[in-house]
Amino acid sequence: MTQARGLFITVEGGEGVGKSTNMAFIAEQIKLAGFDLVITREPGGTALAEQIRDLFLNRRAESVAEMTELLLVFAARAQHIDRIIQPALSAGQWVLCDRFTDATYAYQGGGRGLNRDVIATLEKLVQGELRPDITFLLDAPIDIGSARVAARGAEDRLELEQSEFFEKVRSTYLARVAAEPDRFRVIDAAQPLGDVQSQLRVALTPLLRREHG
């Protein structure tokens, strides 16, 4: 009997939308429903990919060229897919990933202004036909996210970008939602945490029931 492929779920959003907290909440709901779950992140997920993440995010005297940034992301993704994501899905496990290629389109395509066709070419090369089954987009106005980041202190070089950059990131995310409405679940992350998680619970419930049914 062929092993059923697991479900690939991603969580996306700009800075300060509460991805880490809500990733944990989503993971808890999936585990409570009885699914075997792998939790991971991008860039990262493997030892090598985490080293690439450090190159990608750490502040340094030498500025990072935009194309270098893009290629670092896809280098980490290639390793991540090969070593973590694809084996887990093939074994019937669910995969919950903090960001994936939507973030590349939003940050490097929208924020940096890199050619979307170049990104699409790399996407096809690195991922083949692999795409997320469901994507939760945690969405909030830029001023709210920026205030949350400022309150905790900017940690990496992307968080230090200006509001215009993040407006482009958000616009690109929302454009992707419009282009693929069946895949995305948009969550209003400007609300208090309890309300955000209520939205997530509602969005998850039919997914978990359908898979069990």
Disulfide bonds with the S-S distance in Angstrom:
none
